[in-house]
Amino acid sequence: MIDTGHLDAAPDETKKDFDAALIRTHALTQATEALREAQVDRITTIGRLTVSIAPEVTQSVAAIVTNAQAARHFLNRRPPDLDEVRQALDCIVRDAYRASDVIYQIRGLLEEAPPKRERAEINGAIRKLLELTRDEATKTAYQCGRSSQSHRRLSKQIGCNRSK
C-alpha cells in the first residue's frame, strides 16, 4: 500500500520536512567526503613517512650485518681477537636498539594517540652527533690546515646545522 498521508499535509509542513531531509542528506554527503579526504591524506602521509624512515632502518640493519661479519672475522683469527669481537657485538646491540627505536617511533606516529612528552637528554644527543661527525670534521679540518680552535668551531657549526 502506498502512503499518501503526506498529500493531505499542509504545504508548509511538507516543505519543512523536505528541507530537513535535504539538509541531512547534504550534511551526510559532506561528512562522507571529508572522511574520504582524511583517509587519503593519512595514506599519503604514511607513504611519505615510510619513504623517509626506510633509509634509517636500512642503515641500522646494514650496520648490524657488517658488525656481525666483522665479529666472525675476528673470531676466525688465531688467536681470536676477543676485544674486537666484544666491540663488534656492542655495536650490533646499539644498532639493533636504534632500529627498534625508529620502528617504535613509527608505531607511535601511526597510532591515533596523543603524542607523548618525553624528557630529552640533550647532552647524550650532542655526544652522539659529535661521534657521528667527528671523523669527517677532523678530516676536513686537517685537509684545510685549520687549527684545533677552528676545528672546535667547525664541530659546533656542524652540530648546529644538523640540529636544524
N, CA, C and O of each residue as an XYZ file, in Angstrom:
656
protein
N       0.841     -1.168      0.000
C       0.000      0.000      0.000
C       0.893      1.240      0.000
O       1.920      1.267      0.678
N       0.517      2.231     -0.733
C       1.287      3.465     -0.863
C       0.813      4.452      0.177
O      -0.388      4.636      0.378
N       1.775      5.090      0.842
C       1.460      6.083      1.867
C       1.143      7.407      1.187
O       2.006      7.995      0.534
N      -0.068      7.869      1.336
C      -0.472      9.139      0.731
C      -0.810     10.169      1.789
O      -1.408     11.202      1.487
N      -0.432      9.896      3.025
C      -0.742     10.793      4.130
C      -0.104     12.159      3.977
O      -0.675     13.162      4.405
N       1.055     12.209      3.381
C       1.747     13.489      3.243
C       1.036     14.412      2.248
O       1.265     15.621      2.253
N       0.172     13.846      1.393
C      -0.540     14.671      0.427
C      -1.592     15.533      1.112
O      -1.931     16.610      0.619
N      -2.107     15.068      2.239
C      -3.104     15.833      2.981
C      -2.467     16.878      3.881
O      -3.170     17.741      4.407
N      -1.131     16.824      4.077
C      -0.466     17.760      4.985
C      -0.426     19.143      4.357
O      -0.523     19.313      3.141
N      -0.282     20.112      5.231
C      -0.200     21.499      4.765
C       1.079     21.669      3.944
O       2.084     21.021      4.239
N       1.064     22.521      2.928
C       2.238     22.696      2.071
C       3.475     23.135      2.847
O       4.588     22.728      2.514
N       3.298     23.955      3.869
C       4.448     24.422      4.649
C       5.125     23.269      5.380
O       6.353     23.205      5.442
N       4.321     22.352      5.935
C       4.897     21.210      6.652
C       5.655     20.299      5.707
O       6.744     19.831      6.041
N       5.104     20.041      4.542
C       5.770     19.192      3.556
C       7.086     19.821      3.130
O       8.090     19.120      2.998
N       7.098     21.131      2.914
C       8.317     21.838      2.510
C       9.350     21.777      3.638
O      10.536     21.586      3.369
N       8.927     21.931      4.881
C       9.853     21.847      6.018
C      10.473     20.467      6.114
O      11.679     20.332      6.322
N       9.645     19.440      5.962
C      10.147     18.061      6.008
C      11.141     17.815      4.872
O      12.184     17.193      5.071
N      10.805     18.307      3.683
C      11.695     18.136      2.536
C      13.012     18.875      2.767
O      14.085     18.339      2.492
N      12.928     20.108      3.274
C      14.140     20.896      3.545
C      15.018     20.206      4.591
O      16.240     20.163      4.450
N      14.396     19.672      5.628
C      15.163     18.984      6.674
C      15.857     17.751      6.103
O      17.018     17.488      6.416
N      15.140     16.990      5.260
C      15.731     15.803      4.646
C      16.877     16.204      3.720
O      17.912     15.538      3.682
N      16.690     17.288      2.977
C      17.729     17.779      2.070
C      18.967     18.228      2.855
O      20.093     17.958      2.438
N      18.768     18.900      3.966
C      19.890     19.353      4.804
C      20.633     18.156      5.386
O      21.863     18.133      5.397
N      19.880     17.150      5.874
C      20.516     15.950      6.410
C      21.315     15.213      5.336
O      22.430     14.758      5.591
N      20.754     15.100      4.158
C      21.449     14.432      3.050
C      22.716     15.186      2.671
O      23.757     14.571      2.436
N      22.637     16.501      2.610
C      23.808     17.322      2.278
C      24.891     17.179      3.359
O      26.071     17.042      3.036
N      24.498     17.211      4.625
C      25.465     17.067      5.721
C      26.133     15.695      5.681
O      27.338     15.571      5.903
N      25.333     14.666      5.395
C      25.878     13.312      5.301
C      26.866     13.207      4.135
O      27.916     12.579      4.271
N      26.544     13.807      3.008
C      27.429     13.802      1.846
C      28.747     14.518      2.177
O      29.825     14.032      1.835
N      28.652     15.657      2.833
C      29.862     16.401      3.210
C      30.715     15.603      4.193
O      31.937     15.555      4.055
N      30.084     14.980      5.176
C      30.828     14.193      6.164
C      31.516     13.006      5.498
O      32.658     12.682      5.825
N      30.823     12.358      4.563
C      31.411     11.221      3.852
C      32.613     11.667      3.034
O      33.646     10.997      3.027
N      32.485     12.783      2.351
C      33.595     13.310      1.542
C      34.776     13.720      2.433
O      35.929     13.471      2.081
N      34.501     14.336      3.567
C      35.575     14.722      4.493
C      36.294     13.484      5.022
O      37.519     13.486      5.149
N      35.553     12.443      5.328
C      36.153     11.192      5.800
C      37.025     10.579      4.717
O      38.132     10.116      4.996
N      36.537     10.573      3.491
C      37.311     10.034      2.375
C      38.614     10.823      2.189
O      39.676     10.233      1.988
N      38.530     12.163      2.256
C      39.732     13.002      2.122
C      40.716     12.748      3.263
O      41.927     12.707      3.046
N      40.199     12.579      4.465
C      41.072     12.299      5.609
C      41.779     10.968      5.439
O      42.954     10.846      5.783
N      41.085      9.966      4.913
C      41.709      8.663      4.683
C      42.802      8.759      3.622
O      43.869      8.163      3.772
N      42.543      9.498      2.560
C      43.558      9.686      1.509
C      44.760     10.427      2.078
O      45.901     10.056      1.801
N      44.522     11.470      2.869
C      45.626     12.217      3.489
C      46.456     11.326      4.398
O      47.685     11.401      4.399
N      45.787     10.490      5.166
C      46.502      9.594      6.084
C      47.358      8.579      5.326
O      48.504      8.327      5.698
N      46.804      8.005      4.273
C      47.565      7.044      3.474
C      48.759      7.729      2.810
O      49.853      7.166      2.768
N      48.553      8.930      2.296
C      49.650      9.683      1.679
C      50.736      9.985      2.705
O      51.923      9.841      2.415
N      50.336     10.398      3.892
C      51.300     10.704      4.950
C      52.078      9.458      5.356
O      53.292      9.522      5.549
N      51.397      8.336      5.487
C      52.074      7.084      5.851
C      53.082      6.705      4.773
O      54.184      6.254      5.087
N      52.715      6.884      3.511
C      53.643      6.589      2.420
C      54.884      7.461      2.473
O      56.003      6.969      2.332
N      54.686      8.743      2.674
C      55.827      9.674      2.769
C      56.689      9.347      3.977
O      57.917      9.385      3.901
N      56.054      9.031      5.072
C      56.781      8.683      6.288
C      57.624      7.432      6.069
O      58.781      7.373      6.483
N      57.045      6.453      5.427
C      57.770      5.210      5.148
C      58.994      5.485      4.281
O      60.080      4.968      4.546
N      58.814      6.294      3.254
C      59.929      6.618      2.357
C      61.033      7.358      3.108
O      62.214      7.132      2.846
N      60.668      8.229      4.026
C      61.692      8.994      4.729
C      62.377      8.196      5.835
O      63.521      8.488      6.183
N      61.701      7.200      6.389
C      62.264      6.453      7.504
C      62.971      5.174      7.055
O      63.852      4.676      7.756
N      62.599      4.649      5.912
C      63.197      3.397      5.430
C      64.724      3.437      5.412
O      65.346      2.460      5.827
N      65.359      4.518      4.952
C      66.830      4.531      4.964
C      67.415      4.417      6.371
O      68.473      3.816      6.557
N      66.745      4.981      7.341
C      67.230      4.922      8.731
C      67.244      3.481      9.231
O      68.220      3.047      9.843
N      66.178      2.746      8.977
C      66.105      1.350      9.400
C      67.091      0.511      8.586
O      67.788     -0.343      9.134
N      67.144      0.759      7.278
C      68.059      0.014      6.410
C      69.501      0.211      6.847
O      70.288     -0.735      6.857
N      69.844      1.433      7.204
C      71.207      1.722      7.654
C      71.534      0.933      8.921
O      72.620      0.365      9.033
N      70.615      0.896      9.862
C      70.844      0.146     11.099
C      71.013     -1.342     10.826
O      71.900     -1.983     11.390
N      70.170     -1.888      9.966
C      70.258     -3.313      9.650
C      71.576     -3.612      8.924
O      72.220     -4.624      9.203
N      71.977     -2.738      7.997
C      73.244     -2.938      7.287
C      74.422     -2.881      8.262
O      75.373     -3.651      8.127
N      74.364     -1.977      9.238
C      75.428     -1.891     10.240
C      75.478     -3.161     11.088
O      76.560     -3.630     11.440
N      74.318     -3.716     11.415
C      74.268     -4.964     12.189
C      74.941     -6.086     11.399
O      75.747     -6.836     11.949
N      74.617     -6.202     10.127
C      75.208     -7.247      9.291
C      76.718     -7.059      9.189
O      77.474     -8.020      9.326
N      77.154     -5.839      8.952
C      78.586     -5.556      8.828
C      79.330     -5.905     10.110
O      80.392     -6.525     10.069
N      78.770     -5.507     11.245
C      79.425     -5.808     12.523
C      79.412     -7.304     12.833
O      80.356     -7.818     13.433
N      78.367     -7.997     12.437
C      78.327     -9.451     12.640
C      79.407    -10.130     11.791
O      80.068    -11.061     12.252
N      79.581     -9.666     10.567
C      80.633    -10.228      9.713
C      82.017     -9.924     10.280
O      82.916    -10.763     10.233
N      82.177     -8.716     10.817
C      83.455     -8.360     11.427
C      83.725     -9.236     12.655
O      84.851     -9.691     12.859
N      82.710     -9.467     13.458
C      82.881    -10.315     14.646
C      83.291    -11.728     14.237
O      84.172    -12.332     14.850
N      82.646    -12.242     13.203
C      83.006    -13.574     12.706
C      84.473    -13.591     12.245
O      85.204    -14.544     12.517
N      84.885    -12.549     11.558
C      86.273    -12.439     11.091
C      87.247    -12.442     12.277
O      88.267    -13.131     12.251
N      86.919    -11.658     13.320
C      87.807    -11.589     14.487
C      87.834    -12.916     15.246
O      88.850    -13.257     15.851
N      86.744    -13.658     15.222
C      86.723    -14.977     15.859
C      87.562    -15.995     15.086
O      88.126    -16.915     15.678
N      87.643    -15.830     13.771
C      88.417    -16.764     12.938
C      89.926    -16.536     13.018
O      90.698    -17.379     12.562
N      90.348    -15.430     13.581
C      91.788    -15.192     13.726
C      92.368    -16.196     14.713
O      91.659    -16.708     15.580
N      93.636    -16.469     14.579
C      94.333    -17.331     15.533
C      95.422    -16.544     16.205
O      96.401    -16.202     15.543
N      95.318    -16.244     17.444
C      94.204    -16.467     18.369
C      93.085    -15.467     18.076
O      93.332    -14.402     17.509
N      91.862    -15.809     18.460
C      90.729    -14.906     18.226
C      90.942    -13.572     18.951
O      91.456    -13.534     20.069
N      90.538    -12.483     18.294
C      90.660    -11.149     18.887
C      89.353    -10.845     19.625
O      88.429    -10.253     19.068
N      89.303    -11.260     20.871
C      88.058    -11.173     21.635
C      87.656     -9.737     21.946
O      86.465     -9.440     22.040
N      88.629     -8.840     22.107
C      88.271     -7.430     22.345
C      87.537     -6.855     21.139
O      86.546     -6.140     21.294
N      88.019     -7.164     19.944
C      87.360     -6.690     18.726
C      85.977     -7.325     18.580
O      85.028     -6.661     18.162
N      85.864     -8.591     18.920
C      84.569     -9.276     18.856
C      83.593     -8.599     19.808
O      82.441     -8.347     19.455
N      84.060     -8.307     21.013
C      83.222     -7.649     22.016
C      82.741     -6.289     21.503
O      81.570     -5.942     21.653
N      83.649     -5.526     20.901
C      83.278     -4.207     20.365
C      82.253     -4.348     19.229
O      81.292     -3.582     19.154
N      82.466     -5.324     18.359
C      81.521     -5.546     17.258
C      80.149     -5.927     17.799
O      79.128     -5.461     17.294
N      80.124     -6.769     18.818
C      78.842     -7.169     19.415
C      78.159     -5.982     20.096
O      76.938     -5.847     20.030
N      78.942     -5.126     20.748
C      78.369     -3.912     21.341
C      77.736     -3.029     20.262
O      76.662     -2.462     20.462
N      78.411     -2.923     19.126
C      77.862     -2.133     18.013
C      76.577     -2.760     17.478
O      75.637     -2.047     17.126
N      76.536     -4.073     17.416
C      75.331     -4.767     16.949
C      74.158     -4.452     17.872
O      73.056     -4.149     17.414
N      74.405     -4.528     19.163
C      73.343     -4.237     20.131
C      72.881     -2.792     19.986
O      71.680     -2.522     19.979
N      73.830     -1.860     19.870
C      73.488     -0.440     19.723
C      72.645     -0.211     18.471
O      71.631      0.486     18.520
N      73.066     -0.796     17.350
C      72.342     -0.591     16.101
C      70.972     -1.271     16.123
O      70.022     -0.762     15.526
N      70.862     -2.395     16.793
C      69.563     -3.060     16.920
C      68.601     -2.195     17.737
O      67.427     -2.071     17.387
N      69.094     -1.602     18.817
C      68.257     -0.693     19.600
C      67.845      0.514     18.772
O      66.708      0.979     18.856
N      68.776      1.015     17.974
C      68.474      2.177     17.136
C      67.344      1.840     16.156
O      66.395      2.612     16.023
N      67.437      0.706     15.475
C      66.381      0.286     14.551
C      65.068      0.091     15.294
O      64.009      0.489     14.808
N      65.136     -0.516     16.464
C      63.939     -0.735     17.269
C      63.300      0.594     17.669
O      62.076      0.725     17.650
N      64.122      1.575     18.031
C      63.594      2.894     18.391
C      62.885      3.554     17.212
O      61.832      4.170     17.379
N      63.461      3.424     16.028
C      62.832      4.008     14.839
C      61.471      3.362     14.609
O      60.488      4.057     14.352
N      61.411      2.049     14.699
C      60.148      1.340     14.484
C      59.135      1.718     15.568
O      57.953      1.904     15.277
N      59.589      1.830     16.796
C      58.707      2.236     17.904
C      58.141      3.633     17.655
O      56.962      3.884     17.906
N      58.985      4.539     17.163
C      58.528      5.897     16.879
C      57.525      5.912     15.728
O      56.569      6.688     15.744
N      57.742      5.058     14.735
C      56.789      4.967     13.626
C      55.438      4.506     14.147
O      54.401      5.072     13.803
N      55.462      3.473     14.978
C      54.198      2.988     15.561
C      53.486      4.098     16.312
O      52.270      4.255     16.204
N      54.252      4.867     17.075
C      53.662      5.958     17.831
C      53.021      7.006     16.931
O      51.977      7.566     17.264
N      53.655      7.267     15.785
C      53.093      8.238     14.855
C      51.826      7.721     14.186
O      50.912      8.493     13.895
N      51.773      6.427     13.947
C      50.637      5.856     13.232
C      49.441      5.600     14.137
O      48.307      5.536     13.662
N      49.679      5.453     15.427
C      48.571      5.277     16.358
C      47.851      6.600     16.502
O      48.445      7.668     16.350
N      46.602      6.520     16.787
C      45.824      7.744     16.931
C      45.782      8.191     18.390
O      44.740      8.611     18.894
N      46.904      8.095     19.043
C      47.004      8.525     20.430
C      47.719      9.873     20.457
O      48.488     10.188     19.548
N      47.470     10.664     21.492
C      48.182     11.937     21.579
C      49.678     11.692     21.752
O      50.078     10.704     22.368
N      50.511     12.593     21.209
C      51.956     12.385     21.325
C      52.405     12.398     22.779
O      51.867     13.131     23.609
N      53.414     11.559     23.067
C      53.943     11.501     24.425
C      55.005     12.573     24.585
O      55.810     12.810     23.684
N      54.998     13.197     25.708
C      56.057     14.149     26.021
C      57.104     13.407     26.821
O      56.819     12.817     27.862
N      58.315     13.451     26.313
C      59.400     12.762     26.988
C      60.516     13.755     27.276
O      60.728     14.720     26.541
N      61.197     13.498     28.330
C      62.327     14.336     28.694
C      63.483     13.984     27.759
O      63.842     12.816     27.615
N      64.058     15.000     27.131
C      65.160     14.775     26.193
C      66.482     14.938     26.927
O      66.668     15.874     27.704
N      67.379     14.026     26.673
C      68.713     14.091     27.267
C      69.623     14.703     26.213
O      70.217     13.994     25.400
N      69.725     16.036     26.236
C      70.408     16.788     25.185
C      71.904     16.489     25.129
O      72.481     16.441     24.043
N      72.532     16.291     26.269
C      73.969     16.015     26.262
C      74.283     14.717     25.523
O      75.248     14.655     24.762
N      73.484     13.695     25.740
C      73.682     12.429     25.037
C      73.479     12.590     23.541
O      74.219     12.018     22.741
N      72.470     13.375     23.163
C      72.217     13.607     21.735
C      73.386     14.346     21.097
O      73.786     14.029     19.977
N      73.933     15.325     21.802
C      75.081     16.069     21.273
C      76.298     15.157     21.173
O      77.043     15.220     20.195
N      76.502     14.311     22.179
C      77.631     13.366     22.113
C      77.512     12.446     20.904
O      78.495     12.210     20.201
N      76.297     11.918     20.659
C      76.079     11.051     19.503
C      76.350     11.802     18.203
O      76.968     11.273     17.280
N      75.878     13.038     18.150
C      76.092     13.855     16.959
C      77.573     14.081     16.709
O      78.046     13.947     15.581
N      78.300     14.422     17.756
C      79.739     14.642     17.607
C      80.461     13.351     17.224
O      81.404     13.365     16.433
N      80.009     12.253     17.788
C      80.607     10.956     17.462
C      80.407     10.627     15.985
O      81.311     10.119     15.321
N      79.202     10.926     15.483
C      78.907     10.634     14.084
C      79.663     11.543     13.117
O      79.985     11.129     12.004
N      79.944     12.766     13.531
C      80.552     13.733     12.610
C      82.034     13.981     12.870
O      82.679     14.685     12.093
N      82.586     13.425     13.936
C      83.968     13.726     14.320
C      84.983     13.377     13.226
O      85.842     14.195     12.898
N      84.887     12.171     12.664
C      85.864     11.762     11.657
C      85.865     12.701     10.457
O      86.923     13.133      9.998
N      84.688     13.012      9.957
C      84.599     13.889      8.787
C      85.077     15.293      9.120
O      85.781     15.914      8.324
N      84.701     15.795     10.284
C      85.128     17.136     10.679
C      86.643     17.192     10.858
O      87.278     18.172     10.468
N      87.222     16.147     11.444
C      88.675     16.095     11.636
C      89.377     16.046     10.287
O      90.356     16.759     10.066
N      88.886     15.218      9.400
C      89.494     15.088      8.075
C      89.443     16.431      7.340
O      90.434     16.853      6.743
N      88.300     17.091      7.385
C      88.139     18.378      6.720
C      89.048     19.423      7.339
O      89.667     20.215      6.629
N      89.130     19.426      8.671
C      89.952     20.424      9.356
C      91.423     20.247      9.010
O      92.117     21.234      8.765
N      91.916     19.007      8.984
C      93.326     18.786      8.686
C      93.638     19.014      7.214
O      94.721     19.494      6.878
N      92.716     18.679      6.347
C      92.946     18.918      4.929
C      93.056     20.405      4.636
O      93.819     20.823      3.765
N      92.298     21.187      5.361
C      92.318     22.626      5.138
C      93.386     23.312      5.974
O      93.569     24.522      5.844
N      94.094     22.588      6.824
C      95.138     23.172      7.655
C      94.603     24.054      8.760
O      95.270     25.006      9.164
N      93.448     23.769      9.244
C      92.865     24.589     10.307
C      93.475     24.233     11.646
O      93.978     23.128     11.850
N      93.420     25.179     12.538
C      93.917     24.935     13.892
C      92.877     24.158     14.681
O      91.740     23.995     14.238
N      93.276     23.678     15.857
C      92.326     22.914     16.665
C      91.191     23.810     17.150
O      90.084     23.329     17.391
N      91.457     25.121     17.298
C      90.390     26.025     17.730
C      89.331     26.146     16.626
O      88.133     26.125     16.910
N      89.765     26.272     15.386
C      88.767     26.352     14.328
C      88.101     24.992     14.120
O      86.965     24.922     13.652
N      88.813     23.899     14.469
C      88.199     22.564     14.419
C      87.036     22.487     15.409
O      85.988     21.922     15.099
N      87.227     23.056     16.596
C      86.147     23.067     17.590
C      84.975     23.897     17.078
O      83.818     23.509     17.243
N      85.272     25.048     16.453
C      84.203     25.870     15.896
C      83.465     25.121     14.786
O      82.241     25.206     14.679
N      84.214     24.390     13.966
C      83.605     23.607     12.896
C      82.677     22.545     13.483
O      81.568     22.351     12.985
N      83.114     21.862     14.527
C      82.276     20.845     15.169
C      80.998     21.463     15.714
O      79.918     20.887     15.584
N      81.124     22.646     16.330
C      79.936     23.329     16.848
C      78.991     23.685     15.710
O      77.777     23.518     15.832
N      79.550     24.181     14.591
C      78.716     24.570     13.459
C      78.008     23.356     12.859
O      76.831     23.431     12.509
N      78.723     22.247     12.742
C      78.112     21.021     12.219
C      76.977     20.601     13.143
O      75.902     20.224     12.677
N      77.211     20.666     14.454
C      76.165     20.305     15.411
C      74.946     21.198     15.263
O      73.813     20.719     15.311
N      75.172     22.491     15.085
C      74.046     23.418     14.915
C      73.308     23.140     13.624
O      72.078     23.137     13.600
N      74.048     22.907     12.550
C      73.413     22.647     11.258
C      72.595     21.363     11.287
O      71.498     21.319     10.729
N      73.110     20.319     11.929
C      72.401     19.038     11.975
C      71.170     19.101     12.852
O      70.221     18.347     12.636
N      71.165     19.981     13.833
C      70.015     20.043     14.747
C      68.880     20.868     14.176
O      67.784     20.873     14.737
N      69.112     21.566     13.073
C      68.039     22.394     12.478
C      67.089     21.565     11.684
O      66.133     22.093     11.118
